[in-house]
Amino acid sequence: MIDVGIHRIADAAAAKALLGHDAARWQAFETKGSAIVGDCHPRVEETAGAWTPVPGGVGPVTSAILLKHVVDAAAANR
């Protein structure tokens, strides 16, 4: 599974739960008042086969290829 979703959080309690282990990201949250995070909880890193940072992980080429695969799969199942 590849999770390419992101969202912005502005709630300090949620940010502390998600970013508290990452001092640099927590400091950036405190400075900006918000942070961009992925849709998966950071604890998934413990069992995931691979993990990319958010922001900066999956790029537009990967997203385009994934979308092409979805379209091809949908066309094949008609």
C-alpha positions in Angstrom: 0.0 0.0 0.0 1.2 3.5 -0.8 -0.3 6.4 1.1 0.0 9.6 -0.8 -2.5 11.7 1.3 -1.5 14.7 3.4 -3.3 17.2 5.5 -2.5 20.2 7.7 -3.0 20.0 11.4 -3.3 23.1 13.6 -4.4 21.5 16.9 -1.5 21.5 19.4 -2.6 18.3 21.1 -2.8 16.4 17.9 0.5 17.8 16.7 2.2 16.8 20.0 0.9 13.2 19.6 2.1 13.0 16.0 5.2 15.1 16.1 6.4 14.9 19.7 9.0 12.3 18.9 10.5 14.6 16.2 12.0 17.7 18.0 12.7 19.6 14.7 9.1 19.1 13.4 7.6 19.9 16.8 9.6 23.2 16.9 8.5 24.1 13.4 4.9 23.4 14.4 5.3 25.7 17.4 6.8 28.4 15.2 4.2 28.2 12.4 1.2 27.0 14.3 0.5 24.2 11.9 2.2 21.3 10.2 1.7 19.1 7.2 1.4 15.4 8.1 0.6 12.2 6.2 -2.6 10.2 6.6 -0.8 7.3 8.4 0.2 7.6 12.0 4.0 7.7 12.5 3.9 4.5 14.5 3.2 2.6 11.2 6.8 3.1 10.4 7.6 0.3 12.9 5.8 -2.3 10.7 5.8 -0.7 7.2 8.1 -2.0 4.5 9.1 1.5 3.5 8.4 5.0 4.8 8.8 8.4 3.1 8.9 11.7 4.8 6.0 14.2 4.8 6.3 16.6 3.2 8.8 15.6 0.5 8.1 11.9 0.1 6.1 10.8 -2.9 6.4 13.1 -5.8 4.4 14.0 -8.8 5.9 11.3 -11.0 5.0 8.5 -8.5 1.5 10.0 -8.2 1.1 10.0 -12.0 2.2 6.4 -12.3 -0.1 5.3 -9.5 -3.0 7.0 -11.2 -2.2 5.4 -14.5 -2.1 2.0 -12.8 -5.6 2.6 -11.3 -7.0 3.7 -14.7 -5.4 0.6 -16.4 -6.9 -1.7 -13.7 -10.3 -0.1 -14.0 -10.2 -0.5 -17.8 -9.2 -4.1 -17.5 -12.1 -4.9 -15.2 -14.9 -3.6 -17.4 
